[in-house]
Amino acid sequence: MKKTALITGASSGIGLELARIHAAIGGDLILVARSTEKLNELKIDLEAKYKIVAAVITKDLTAPNAAQKLYDEVKSLDIEVDYLINNAGFGGIGKFLERKLEEDVSMILLNVIALTQLTHLFTNDFVKKGNGKVLNVSSTASLIPGPLQATYYATKAFVTSFSNALSEELRGTGVTMTNLMPGATDTDFGKVSGMDRTKLFDNLTSAEHVAQEGYDAMLSGDIDVISGLTFSQKILMKLMPFMPKNMVLKQIREMQEVTK
Ligand SMILES: NC(=O)c1ccc[n+]([C@@H]2O[C@H](COP(=O)([O-])OP(=O)(O)OC[C@H]3O[C@@H](n4cnc5c(N)ncnc54)[C@H](OP(=O)(O)O)[C@@H]3O)[C@@H](O)[C@H]2O)c1
């Protein structure tokens, strides 16, 4: 049966690729982000290519009550959502005390608050009907503390912990929650966060690859999926829990120094 996916941050990067993947198998879409023009271009392209229906909802998810307003708009359009994909998010490099506090608060509002509110609103509906899937886009940053991106890493630690806990609470309801943890991925994220000027962004994975792995894991109802780490990063992630904390913090800091 045709499924409808609501994707936040569908105007670029991983969210846009998730929209393409879902449309390519005949799924309808609700595309959410701030850039109306980009969303409309995507809508026209996907509807023409795949004979699907895509609704565009322009929303700044950091605005007061944005999640509730988005939920109400979806209800007023009388669209039943089957998959909720909480993908919108951004990061920002620099020492916490030297960064603009409003930017970090905005990051928390998007990466944490909007994701939590949308999850509460839509997942309650999924549980009532006994089916539905949630894909939360976290990050490999969620697994470690991130000096020089302290707030971003902490927001993603929240996403991973929250998603994993809910995946257990939802067991037996017919609803699944999957947590996607991408490594450095080739999207606008690098430029927006300033991470494109660090060593960590020397090796990038394509957004298509990350989106496909995330989407497949969501369909399988997996708890977690890590996507796009290099071989040496995979080894480092495995070793980190056994390394002294100060050594880990130093290593992450070095990887996040602006060098270009
Ligand atoms: N790229 C990476 O290396 C990487 C690694 C790990 C995790 N991630 C995570 O992957 C997710 C997607 O990021 P991406 O890499 O695809 O970056 P991206 O290309 O910059 O996409 C971010 C998306 O979020 C939307 N967005 C930003 N602020 C918003 C707001 N206030 N309200 C509504 N939508 C907003 C953007 O659309 P508008 O600007 O049109 O609003 C855009 O569609 C994020 O959660 C990010 O943290 C990325």
The ligand as an SDF file (V2000), in Angstrom:
LIG
                    3D

 48 52  0  0  0  0  0  0  0  0999 V2000
   26.2660   16.3140    6.5790 N   0  0  0  0  0  0  0  0  0  0  0  0
   26.8480   15.7230    7.5960 C   0  0  0  0  0  0  0  0  0  0  0  0
   28.0820   15.5740    7.6460 O   0  0  0  0  0  0  0  0  0  0  0  0
   26.0120   15.1650    8.7210 C   0  0  0  0  0  0  0  0  0  0  0  0
   26.6190   14.2350    9.5920 C   0  0  0  0  0  0  0  0  0  0  0  0
   25.8690   13.7120   10.6410 C   0  0  0  0  0  0  0  0  0  0  0  0
   24.5480   14.0990   10.8030 C   0  0  0  0  0  0  0  0  0  0  0  0
   23.9970   15.0090    9.9520 N   0  0  0  0  0  0  0  0  0  0  0  0
   22.5910   15.4090   10.1790 C   0  0  0  0  0  0  0  0  0  0  0  0
   21.8480   15.1720    8.9990 O   0  0  0  0  0  0  0  0  0  0  0  0
   20.6930   16.0200    9.0070 C   0  0  0  0  0  0  0  0  0  0  0  0
   20.5240   16.6310    7.6350 C   0  0  0  0  0  0  0  0  0  0  0  0
   21.5900   17.5020    7.3730 O   0  0  0  0  0  0  0  0  0  0  0  0
   22.3270   17.5870    5.9690 P   0  0  0  0  0  0  0  0  0  0  0  0
   23.6890   17.0720    6.1480 O   0  0  0  0  0  0  0  0  0  0  0  0
   21.4930   17.0280    4.9140 O   0  0  0  0  0  0  0  0  0  0  0  0
   22.4890   19.1790    5.8480 O   0  0  0  0  0  0  0  0  0  0  0  0
   21.7670   20.2590    4.9130 P   0  0  0  0  0  0  0  0  0  0  0  0
   22.0030   19.9410    3.4780 O   0  0  0  0  0  0  0  0  0  0  0  0
   22.2440   21.5640    5.4390 O   0  0  0  0  0  0  0  0  0  0  0  0
   20.2160   20.0710    5.2320 O   0  0  0  0  0  0  0  0  0  0  0  0
   19.6170   20.5620    6.4000 C   0  0  0  0  0  0  0  0  0  0  0  0
   18.1340   20.6500    6.1710 C   0  0  0  0  0  0  0  0  0  0  0  0
   17.5090   21.1540    7.3690 O   0  0  0  0  0  0  0  0  0  0  0  0
   16.6640   22.2440    7.0020 C   0  0  0  0  0  0  0  0  0  0  0  0
   16.5860   23.2140    8.0860 N   0  0  0  0  0  0  0  0  0  0  0  0
   17.6100   23.9220    8.6390 C   0  0  0  0  0  0  0  0  0  0  0  0
   17.1430   24.7670    9.5600 N   0  0  0  0  0  0  0  0  0  0  0  0
   15.7970   24.5940    9.5990 C   0  0  0  0  0  0  0  0  0  0  0  0
   14.7480   25.1920   10.3420 C   0  0  0  0  0  0  0  0  0  0  0  0
   14.9940   26.1700   11.2310 N   0  0  0  0  0  0  0  0  0  0  0  0
   13.4780   24.7820   10.1300 N   0  0  0  0  0  0  0  0  0  0  0  0
   13.2120   23.8180    9.2140 C   0  0  0  0  0  0  0  0  0  0  0  0
   14.1530   23.2140    8.4840 N   0  0  0  0  0  0  0  0  0  0  0  0
   15.4330   23.6040    8.6610 C   0  0  0  0  0  0  0  0  0  0  0  0
   17.3170   22.8430    5.7620 C   0  0  0  0  0  0  0  0  0  0  0  0
   16.3570   23.5080    4.9480 O   0  0  0  0  0  0  0  0  0  0  0  0
   16.1040   25.0880    4.8980 P   0  0  0  0  0  0  0  0  0  0  0  0
   17.4190   25.7660    4.9920 O   0  0  0  0  0  0  0  0  0  0  0  0
   15.3790   25.2410    3.6030 O   0  0  0  0  0  0  0  0  0  0  0  0
   15.2150   25.3500    6.0800 O   0  0  0  0  0  0  0  0  0  0  0  0
   17.7680   21.5770    5.0460 C   0  0  0  0  0  0  0  0  0  0  0  0
   16.7150   21.0410    4.2750 O   0  0  0  0  0  0  0  0  0  0  0  0
   20.9100   17.0250   10.1440 C   0  0  0  0  0  0  0  0  0  0  0  0
   20.1360   16.6420   11.2560 O   0  0  0  0  0  0  0  0  0  0  0  0
   22.3930   16.8850   10.4560 C   0  0  0  0  0  0  0  0  0  0  0  0
   22.6830   17.2100   11.7930 O   0  0  0  0  0  0  0  0  0  0  0  0
   24.6990   15.5450    8.9000 C   0  0  0  0  0  0  0  0  0  0  0  0
  1  2  1  0
  2  3  2  0
  2  4  1  0
  4  5  1  0
  4 48  2  0
  5  6  2  0
  6  7  1  0
  7  8  2  0
  8  9  1  0
  8 48  1  0
  9 10  1  0
  9 46  1  0
 10 11  1  0
 11 12  1  0
 11 44  1  0
 12 13  1  0
 13 14  1  0
 14 15  2  0
 14 16  1  0
 14 17  1  0
 17 18  1  0
 18 19  2  0
 18 20  1  0
 18 21  1  0
 21 22  1  0
 22 23  1  0
 23 24  1  0
 23 42  1  0
 24 25  1  0
 25 26  1  0
 25 36  1  0
 26 27  1  0
 26 35  1  0
 27 28  2  0
 28 29  1  0
 29 30  1  0
 29 35  2  0
 30 31  1  0
 30 32  2  0
 32 33  1  0
 33 34  2  0
 34 35  1  0
 36 37  1  0
 36 42  1  0
 37 38  1  0
 38 39  2  0
 38 40  1  0
 38 41  1  0
 42 43  1  0
 44 45  1  0
 44 46  1  0
 46 47  1  0
M  CHG  2   8   1  16  -1
M  END
$$$$
